[in-house]
Amino acid sequence: MPPRTVHLPAGTRSVLLVLHGGRAESLARQPRLGLARLRMRVFGAAVRRLAADPSLAEVEVRYRYRGWNGGHAHPVADAALVLREIASRAPDAKVVLLGHSMGGRAALAVAGHPQVLGAVLLAPWCQPGDPVGQLRGRRFVVLHDPSDRVTSAEGSRAFAARARRAGAEVRFVAMPRGGHAMVSGAGAWQRLAARSVTAILAGEPLPDLPPDAS
């Protein structure tokens, strides 16, 4: 079982559930402080700064293993467990998922949870055979640099089209730079991700901004 990581302050009304990237195949244990986790902490901090809402809690999914591992889909089970913990501690809280790469794929798999309003997906790993029926009624923003050589921006665009047909609201943004690691132009990624999360939580229109907007 993955470590229990849900610590919600009293008065929590919204939760940002963060899912970092990983590998397609690996049964290695997650490092205590890996680059994938540190990268997403920066994004979480950007969301909290913009939201400026003390009732918003950030929760990180701690995976048992570094990999997706085929049909085992280990990160999905880990994320589902955390969502169950959130439901038991804050059953009325609204949840938005923030996932990068493999974490984006896991976020999509659990987005049908009743407390989840939607997700912001950063260079997600989208597969054509993954289900989309659970996405109906949810809202998604997908940020992807077409030059990404690790995950496919065209795959993300195809996912967006499938999700719309399934009844989801989806905004796809082709980022002009950043690759998979989102290092170049990192500020634009963080600002747009933060605006998207806060819009989903507030029920406001999804941002339609150029990626370099200040």
N, C-alpha and C positions, 0 to 999 in steps of 0.2 A: 504494500500500500504506500502511496506517496505521503510525504510528511504533511501534517495538518498545518495550513498556513493562513486560515481565515481568522483574522482578529479585527472585528468590526467595532468601532467606537459607538458608544451610546448615541442615539439620534441619527444613525446612518440612514439616509433616504435614497442614496444612489451609490452604485458600485462600478468602478472601472476595473474590469477583469483583464489582466495583461497576460498574453501568451507569446513567449519569445520563440525564436527559430531553433532549428535542430538539424538532424540529418535524416535522410531517407531510411537508412538501416544502421542501427547501432544499439547494442544492449549495454553499452558503457553507462555508468552512473553519471548523472549531471555533475559538473564541477561546481564547487561551492560558489565561486564568483567567476563565471565565464563571460566572454565578450558578448554573447547573445543576450544574456540577462542584463548586463550593464547598459547595452544599447537601448533596451526597452525602458530602463529606469529613467533615462533622459526624456523619453516620450511621455511617460507617466507624469514626470515633474512638469512638463509643458502643459498637459491637460489640467493639472491642479492649479497652476498659476492662472490660466485663463478662466477656469470655472470660479476660482476664489470662493468656493462653497464648502464650509466646514462639514456639511452633511454628506459630502462625497468621499467615499473610502476607496483606496486603491488596493487591489488584491492581486498577487502574482501567482499564477499556476506553477507549482514546482513539479516538474516531470520526474518520474522514476528513472527513465532512460533518455538518452540523447536522441534516439531514433523514433521514427514513425513505426517501422517494422511491419510492413505489409498489412495483412488482415488483422493483426493484433491492434493496430491503431492505438498504441499506448497513450499518446497525449490526449486522445479523445476521452478515454476512461478517466484520466487524471483531471481533465477539465470538468467532466460531468460530476465527479466527486466534489470538487470545489463548489460547483453550483448548488449541489445538494446541501452543502454546509452553509452557504449563504442563505438558502431558502429556510433552513432551520433557525438561523440567527436573526435574519432580517427578511421575513416573508413578504413585506410590502415594498422592499427596495427595488428600484429600477436598475437594471444592469446593462452596461454597454461593454462589448468585447473589443480589445485592441490587440491584433495579432500580426506578427511578422513571419513571413515565409512559412515554415511548417506550422507555426502557431496560428497563422491565418487559416490554414486548412482545418486545423482542429477547431478554431472558432466557428467556422461554417458548420461543422458537424454538430455542434452543441447549441447552435443559435435558435433552435426550436424550443428551448426551455421557456416556460411561461413568463419568467421575469425578465428575459432578454428583449430589449427594444431593437437592437441592431448591433452593427460592428463596423469598425474601421480596420481595413486590411491593408497592410504595408507589404508590397512585393509578395503577395501570397502565392503559395503552391496550390494551384487549382488543377484538378484532374477532371477530364470529361466524364468519367463514370461516377463521380461522387453525386449523391442525391442533392436535390434542391427543394423538394417539397416542404421541408421544415422551415424554409426561409419566407414563406408566405406571410405578408403583413409586417415583416421586419424592414429596417432601413440600413443601407450599407453604403459606405464610401470606400472605393478601391483606388489606392495610389500605386502606380507602377511605372518605372522607367523602361521604355522600350529597348534600351540597350542592356538591360539586365541579362546576364549570361548564366544565372543560376536557376531562376524561375522565369516562366514565360509571361510577358505582358500580354501577348495574344491569347494565352490561356486564361488570363484574368479577364480580358475583354469578352471572351466567349462565355466565361462563367457569368459575367454581368448580364449578358443577353439571356442566358438560361434562367437566371434568378428573376429577371423581370417577367419572363413568361410564366414563372411559378407564382407571381403575385407579390414580389418584393420590390421595394423602391431602391434603386441602385444608381449611384453616381460614380462613373469611372473617370479618373484623372490621369493622363499621361504626363508623368513628371519629366522635366527636360534633362535632368541629370541626377546622379546619386547612385546609379547601379543597384546592386542588391543590398549592399551594406548601408546605403543612404548616407554616405559620408559627405560627398560633394553636395552642396546645397542643403545641408542638414536642417538649417533653420526653416526653409520653406516646407520641408516634410513635416517638421514638428508643429509649425503654425497651422498648417492645413489639417493635420490629424487632430490637433487640439480643438480647432473650430468645428470639425465634424463631430467629434464626441459630444461637445457641449450642445450642438444643434440637435443631435439625436435625443439626448437626455431631456432637452427643453421642448421637444416636439416642434422645433422651428424648421424652416426650409433648409435643406442641405446646402452647404456653401458652394458657390459656383465662382471660384476665384482663380486667377492665374497663379500657378505654383509659386511665383516669386513675389506675390503680394505681401506687403508689409503688415 
